[in-house]
Amino acid sequence: MNKKEQTLLNNFPKHQDNLKEQLKNDCEYAQMWLDSLLDDYSQTKDVNDLIYNLKPLIEAKYTICEFANIIGIHRITLYKIFSRKMIPSIEILHKIFTGLGYDLKLSAQKVNRFA
């Protein structure tokens, strides 16, 4: 890679930074992001993916340490959750969503598995 290419690459904003900036400044985009994550969760049932993908929404406004203080859990717990070493409880999920300014609602639908 030549010097000009390296300079351009170094000056080009990182995708994550752009994403965080858009999530921070565009409430509609942030809501669409969250809706998409919840739709994915309804298909995969993978809470680790759900939480991991919430991280940019959190980091758009806070550091992980600041957010942990805001929601009242230890920062190490939050780091473990984001590194997929710990599955969060419903209580922690509720705190995360509340800390982001959302109300987490659960619903149950009857599934007929043997029909």
Secondary structure, DSSP 8 states (H G I E B T S, - for coil): --HHHHHHHHHS--HHHHHHHHHHH-HHHHHHHHHHHHHHHHHH--HHHHHHHHHHHHHTT--HHHHHHHHTS-HHHHHHHHTTSS---HHHHHHHHHHTT-----------TT-
